Amino acid sequence: QSALTQPASVSGSPGQSITISCTGTSSDVGGYNYVSWYRQHPGKAPKLMVYDVSSRPSGVSNRFSGSKSGNTASLTISGLQAEDEADYYCSSYTSSNTLLFGGGTKLTVL
Amino acid sequence: QVQLVESGGGLVKPGGSLRLSCAASGFTFSDYYMSWIRQAPGKGLEWISYISSSGSSIYYADSLKGRFTISRDNAKNSLYLQMNSLRVEDTAVYYCVGMGLWFGDSWGHGTMVTVSS
């Protein structure tokens, strides 16, 4: 099964908003509301930022929001901060009872 | 607080076997679904396997089915991954992950597995 498609990189200035897309198929992203997003700083374990498309875990800033339209999910980060510079991964449940990740997006805060 | 500590990683020759362990604390382990997820050096995340809270339901990534086996011991608050017929491309950091159904809620720090002759 091919990985979900994410842009390799995105960038933005402090205070701006950016959106990272995650494109799959009707057998994964489009078929279920089980899309999640993770942030990973270099050398660290990933951290859950959004789950079930648009829910935020306790303690995660409301600057992070998720959405989905058709086979594409999106993560929007508003009010960019230096600490947001990291790799971001999306994942989705699939019709094969598996979990599929995107290839990852490197976010640079200019 | 939730703590997941992986162990058992190391250097192994191609074709060899390794058993990873994950010790859980700070939460009711027997209530949680668990997964193993790995990350090759400089690469993205790859889901390996998922086990239900009781161990009655188990799922694997198609590419790994048959070589890797996930298991758990709720009495010992532990998760395991038996890895056989290891290949160079299995070299990665292996994460133990507490699952909230189909998302990774809590992550360990990972254990490095290197497959090399």
HADDOCK unambig.tbl for C-alpha pairs under 7 A between the chains (distance, minus, plus):
assign (segid A and resid 34 and name CA) (segid B and resid 102 and name CA) 6.39 0.50 0.50
assign (segid A and resid 36 and name CA) (segid B and resid 103 and name CA) 6.14 0.50 0.50
assign (segid A and resid 45 and name CA) (segid B and resid 107 and name CA) 6.58 0.50 0.50
assign (segid A and resid 45 and name CA) (segid B and resid 108 and name CA) 6.99 0.50 0.50
assign (segid A and resid 45 and name CA) (segid B and resid 109 and name CA) 5.60 0.50 0.50
assign (segid A and resid 48 and name CA) (segid B and resid 104 and name CA) 6.58 0.50 0.50
assign (segid A and resid 48 and name CA) (segid B and resid 105 and name CA) 6.11 0.50 0.50
assign (segid A and resid 51 and name CA) (segid B and resid 103 and name CA) 6.41 0.50 0.50
assign (segid A and resid 93 and name CA) (segid B and resid 102 and name CA) 6.25 0.50 0.50
assign (segid A and resid 97 and name CA) (segid B and resid 59 and name CA) 6.77 0.50 0.50
assign (segid A and resid 98 and name CA) (segid B and resid 59 and name CA) 6.74 0.50 0.50
assign (segid A and resid 98 and name CA) (segid B and resid 60 and name CA) 6.87 0.50 0.50
assign (segid A and resid 98 and name CA) (segid B and resid 61 and name CA) 6.38 0.50 0.50
assign (segid A and resid 99 and name CA) (segid B and resid 47 and name CA) 6.13 0.50 0.50
assign (segid A and resid 100 and name CA) (segid B and resid 47 and name CA) 6.74 0.50 0.50
assign (segid A and resid 101 and name CA) (segid B and resid 45 and name CA) 6.43 0.50 0.50
assign (segid A and resid 101 and name CA) (segid B and resid 46 and name CA) 6.45 0.50 0.50
assign (segid A and resid 103 and name CA) (segid B and resid 44 and name CA) 5.57 0.50 0.50
assign (segid A and resid 104 and name CA) (segid B and resid 44 and name CA) 6.07 0.50 0.50
